[in-house]
Amino acid sequence: MTRRIGYAAGAFDLFHVGHLNLLRHASERCDELVAGVVSDEMLRQVKGIEPVIPTLERVEIVHSIRWVDRVHVETVPDKLDTWRQVGFTHFFKGDDWRGTEKGLRLEREFAAVGVEVVYFPYTAHTSSTALRRALARLDEMADAARRPTLTAVGT
């Protein structure tokens, strides 16, 4: 019987329950789960995102999760290159990718090398994007609170 090596990749920045769900569901469907943590450089290059938590700290957080057997730091944008480095048999992704141009391309590329793409329900109510927006709003409110206010003099 072939050993099922799963791979679940993400920034895992601002770690939340959606990340936890992905890793838990993925671990249930493989013999070994490798979590791919996208490096700071790749986040800047590919997504234009400045990470809040540095790569090595995100690796430590993800590695401490009981369902994760190994962590791989992604330093290249091409998932086939990552597959060559890691050797996974199953690739796990949120179903927000299902049917998209990126998702279909990923499915075609992985099918050619015998990797199965498995989708899990995306946790829509919690996302790193929503958390980033909330943090930005808090920063704006804090900045506004620090600005001096004008008061009428001599009235």
Buried (B, 14 or more C-beta within 10 A) or exposed (E): EEEBBBBBBBBBBBBBEBBBBBBBBBBEBBBBBBBBBBBBEBBEEBEEBEBBBEBEEBBEBBEEBEBBBEBBBBBEEEBBEBBEEBEBBBBBBBEBBBEEEEBEEBBEBBEEEEBBBBBBEBBEEBBBEBBBEEEEEEEEEEEEEEEEEEEEEEE
